[in-house]
């Protein structure tokens, strides 16, 4: 019984790893400071494009 239980655990673990590889990946975490920097750059670009258009 013990050997069968160990084999079942191995099969379940392999199946879990295989399904995890197929699962959609989460986006990479971006720290708060970087998010603020990106937002500032985006707003600067928006301001410059609207200023040049008018």
N, C-alpha and C positions, 0 to 999 in steps of 0.2 A: 504494500500500500504506500509506503514511504517513497519508493522509487517512482511510482506512478504520479504521486503528488508533485514531486520535483519536476518531472517531465511536463506535467500540465502547467506548472508555474513558468517553465522555460518557454513553452509554446505561447502562453498568454503574454509574456514579456516581449517576445519577438513580434507578435501581432500588434501589440500596443505601439512599439517603435515604428513598425511599418505604417500604421495608420497615422501616426504623428507626422511622418515624412510627407504624407499625402495631404495633410490638413493645410489650410491656407495659413500663410505666415503673417504674424503680426508686424505692423510697421515698426521700424527701429525707434526707440525712445529718443526724444529730443528734449534736452534739459530746458528749463524755463528761460534761462538767459539767452540761449540760442534761439528759442521761439520768439522772444522779444526782439532780438536782433533781426531776424528774418521779417518780422512784421514791420519793423522800422524801415528796412530796406524796401519792402514792397510799397509802403506808403510814400516813401521818397520818390520812387519810380512813378507812382500814380500822380503825384504832384507835378513832377517834371513833364510828364506826357500831357497833362491837361494845360499846363502853362505854355507849352510850345504850340499847342493846337489853337489857342485863342489869340 
